[in-house]
Amino acid sequence: MKVLIVLTSHDELGTTGKKTGFWLEELAAPYYTFKDAGAEIVLASPKGGQPPLDPKSNEPDFKTDATRRFEADADANAQLANTVRLDSVSQADFDTVFYPGGHGPLWDLAEDAHSIALIEAFIAAGKPVALVCHAPGVLRDVKTAEGAPLVQGKNVTGFTNTEEEGVGLTDVVPFLVEDMLKAAGGTYSKGPDWGSYVVTDGLLITGQNPASSEEAAQVLLKQLG
């Protein structure tokens, strides 16, 4: 089993002067869910190399067993420092793809032609795609083979408007994930803020927030059998 994990290369939090990137738990929890199941994992990002970590995700309040394990794992950190360029990967080489969130993807991956084409290729090949937290935002311009929005008529979730409000970034992000999914015709649902909530519709698996990342990875593994 070969799993592709796609991370952001974007590190600027709008015009705030603060840094953003990927959210550590949303990488670490799925990483070990897959690794412990014997999967081969490849990390990719638009620019390749070391992707930016959202510094907030490494604060004491947000550390988990998985993030601590990742921090202490020399092999995992070496792999993270050397992500492959997204334009060099092909869905044909993988069984599935997983997108961690953090705010970064809203700026780069949502508009990245290689990411859009990659997700479309996975779906067309009958391979499951999982995205958590802000990462469902990267589905904004992804289309079906017929040219309709991929999420149209599909059951989906993603970072809620109230969660975005809770972190004070409603007016900073380029778009709100919940609003975008609804505007694209998705049947959006959510659980309580900050609790694990995962929705599956065919090949599409979406998780609401950081707490949903491990469950989303487990659901993805089950789909792969």
C-alpha positions as CSV (number, residue, x, y, z in Angstrom):
1,M,0.0,0.0,0.0
2,K,1.4,3.3,-1.1
3,V,0.0,6.6,0.3
4,L,0.7,10.1,-0.9
5,I,0.4,12.9,1.6
6,V,0.1,16.4,0.2
7,L,1.2,19.4,2.3
8,T,1.1,23.2,1.7
9,S,4.1,25.3,0.8
10,H,2.4,28.6,1.8
11,D,3.6,30.3,5.0
12,E,2.1,33.8,5.1
13,L,-1.2,34.3,7.1
14,G,-2.7,36.8,4.8
15,T,-1.6,40.3,5.6
16,T,-1.3,39.7,9.3
17,G,2.5,39.4,9.2
18,K,2.1,36.1,11.1
19,K,3.2,32.7,9.8
20,T,1.0,29.7,8.8
21,G,1.5,26.4,7.1
22,F,0.4,22.8,7.7
23,W,-1.1,21.7,11.1
24,L,1.2,19.2,12.8
25,E,-1.4,16.9,14.3
26,E,-3.1,16.6,10.9
27,L,0.1,15.3,9.4
28,A,1.4,13.3,12.4
29,A,-1.8,11.3,13.3
30,P,-2.5,10.1,9.7
31,Y,1.3,9.5,9.1
32,Y,1.4,6.9,12.0
33,T,-2.0,5.5,11.2
34,F,-0.7,4.6,7.7
35,K,2.9,3.7,8.8
36,D,1.7,1.4,11.6
37,A,-0.5,-0.4,9.0
38,G,2.6,-1.0,6.9
39,A,2.0,1.6,4.3
40,E,4.8,3.2,2.3
41,I,4.4,7.0,2.6
42,V,5.5,9.8,0.2
43,L,5.2,13.4,1.3
44,A,4.8,16.1,-1.4
45,S,4.3,19.8,-1.6
46,P,4.0,22.4,-4.4
47,K,7.6,23.7,-3.9
48,G,9.1,20.5,-2.6
49,G,11.6,20.5,0.3
50,Q,10.7,21.5,3.8
51,P,7.1,22.7,4.0
52,P,6.2,25.4,6.5
53,L,4.7,24.3,9.9
54,D,2.1,26.4,11.4
55,P,3.9,27.5,14.6
56,K,0.7,27.5,16.6
57,S,0.2,23.8,15.9
58,N,3.4,23.1,17.9
59,E,2.4,25.0,21.0
60,P,1.9,22.9,24.2
61,D,-1.9,23.0,24.0
62,F,-1.9,21.4,20.6
63,K,0.6,18.6,21.2
64,T,-0.6,15.1,21.0
65,D,1.0,11.6,21.4
66,A,1.3,11.6,17.6
67,T,2.9,15.0,17.3
68,R,5.4,14.1,20.1
69,R,6.2,10.8,18.3
70,F,6.7,12.7,15.0
71,E,9.0,15.3,16.6
72,A,11.2,12.5,18.1
73,D,11.3,10.5,14.8
74,A,14.4,11.3,12.9
75,D,13.3,9.4,9.8
76,A,9.9,11.2,9.7
77,N,11.6,14.6,10.0
78,A,14.2,13.8,7.3
79,Q,11.3,12.8,5.0
80,L,9.4,16.1,5.9
81,A,12.6,18.1,5.1
82,N,12.7,16.6,1.6
83,T,9.1,16.5,0.3
84,V,8.9,15.8,-3.4
85,R,7.6,18.4,-5.7
86,L,3.9,18.0,-6.3
87,D,4.3,18.4,-10.1
88,S,6.5,15.3,-10.1
89,V,4.0,12.8,-8.7
90,S,1.4,10.7,-10.5
91,Q,-1.7,9.1,-9.1
92,A,-0.7,5.9,-11.0
93,D,2.1,5.3,-8.4
94,F,-0.3,5.5,-5.3
95,D,-3.3,3.8,-3.9
96,T,-4.7,6.9,-2.2
97,V,-4.0,10.5,-1.3
98,F,-4.4,12.4,2.0
99,Y,-4.4,16.1,2.5
100,P,-3.7,17.6,6.0
101,G,-5.0,21.1,6.7
102,G,-3.7,24.1,8.4
103,H,-4.5,27.5,6.8
104,G,-1.8,27.3,4.2
105,P,-3.7,25.1,1.7
106,L,-6.4,27.8,1.3
107,W,-3.8,30.0,-0.4
108,D,-1.7,27.6,-2.5
109,L,-3.3,24.2,-2.9
110,A,-6.8,25.5,-3.6
111,E,-5.4,27.2,-6.8
112,D,-2.7,24.7,-7.6
113,A,-3.3,23.2,-11.1
114,H,-1.2,20.1,-10.3
115,S,-3.2,19.4,-7.1
116,I,-6.5,19.9,-8.8
117,A,-5.5,17.5,-11.7
118,L,-4.2,15.0,-9.2
119,I,-7.4,14.8,-7.2
120,E,-9.4,14.5,-10.4
121,A,-7.1,11.7,-11.5
122,F,-7.4,9.8,-8.2
123,I,-11.2,10.0,-8.4
124,A,-11.3,9.0,-12.1
125,A,-9.1,5.9,-11.2
126,G,-11.5,4.9,-8.5
127,K,-9.1,5.6,-5.7
128,P,-10.2,7.3,-2.4
129,V,-9.2,10.8,-1.5
130,A,-9.2,12.1,2.1
131,L,-8.9,15.7,3.3
132,V,-9.2,17.2,6.8
133,C,-9.9,20.6,8.4
134,H,-9.0,23.4,5.9
135,A,-7.9,20.9,3.3
136,P,-11.4,20.3,1.9
137,G,-10.9,23.9,0.7
138,V,-8.6,22.5,-2.0
139,L,-11.6,20.9,-3.6
140,R,-12.9,24.3,-4.6
141,D,-12.0,24.0,-8.3
142,V,-11.9,20.2,-8.6
143,K,-14.3,18.9,-11.2
144,T,-15.9,15.6,-12.1
145,A,-15.3,14.0,-15.5
146,E,-18.5,15.7,-16.6
147,G,-17.2,19.1,-15.6
148,A,-19.4,19.6,-12.5
149,P,-17.9,20.6,-9.1
150,L,-16.6,17.4,-7.4
151,V,-18.5,18.1,-4.2
152,Q,-21.8,18.9,-5.9
153,G,-24.4,16.6,-4.3
154,K,-21.9,15.0,-2.1
155,N,-21.9,14.7,1.7
156,V,-18.9,16.7,2.9
157,T,-17.5,18.4,6.0
158,G,-14.6,20.7,6.7
159,F,-13.5,23.5,9.1
160,T,-16.7,25.2,10.3
161,N,-17.4,28.9,10.2
162,T,-17.7,28.9,14.0
163,E,-14.3,27.2,14.4
164,E,-12.8,29.9,12.1
165,E,-14.5,32.5,14.2
166,G,-13.0,30.8,17.3
167,V,-9.5,31.3,16.0
168,G,-10.2,34.8,15.0
169,L,-9.4,34.4,11.3
170,T,-12.7,34.8,9.6
171,D,-11.6,38.1,7.9
172,V,-8.1,36.9,7.2
173,V,-8.6,33.7,5.2
174,P,-9.2,34.0,1.4
175,F,-12.5,32.0,1.8
176,L,-14.4,30.1,4.4
177,V,-14.3,26.3,3.9
178,E,-17.9,25.7,5.1
179,D,-19.2,28.5,2.8
180,M,-17.2,27.2,-0.2
181,L,-18.4,23.6,0.2
182,K,-22.0,24.8,0.3
183,A,-21.6,27.2,-2.6
184,A,-20.1,24.4,-4.7
185,G,-23.3,22.3,-4.1
186,G,-21.9,20.1,-1.3
187,T,-24.3,18.7,1.3
188,Y,-22.4,20.1,4.2
189,S,-22.7,18.7,7.8
190,K,-20.7,19.2,10.9
191,G,-20.3,17.9,14.4
192,P,-19.6,19.9,17.6
193,D,-16.7,22.4,17.2
194,W,-13.3,20.8,17.8
195,G,-14.7,17.3,18.1
196,S,-13.9,14.4,15.7
197,Y,-16.3,14.4,12.8
198,V,-15.7,12.5,9.5
199,V,-18.0,12.2,6.5
200,T,-17.6,9.6,3.7
201,D,-19.4,9.8,0.3
202,G,-18.1,7.2,-2.2
203,L,-14.4,7.9,-2.8
204,L,-14.4,11.2,-0.9
205,I,-13.6,11.3,2.8
206,T,-13.6,14.7,4.6
207,G,-12.8,15.5,8.3
208,Q,-13.9,18.6,10.1
209,N,-10.9,19.7,12.1
210,P,-7.6,18.6,13.7
211,A,-9.3,16.2,16.0
212,S,-10.8,14.4,13.0
213,S,-7.5,13.6,11.3
214,E,-6.8,10.2,12.9
215,E,-10.4,9.0,12.3
216,A,-10.3,10.2,8.7
217,A,-7.0,8.2,8.2
218,Q,-8.6,5.1,9.7
219,V,-11.7,5.4,7.5
220,L,-9.4,5.7,4.5
221,L,-7.5,2.6,5.5
222,K,-10.8,0.7,5.8
223,Q,-11.8,1.8,2.3
224,L,-8.4,0.5,1.0
225,G,-9.2,-2.8,2.7
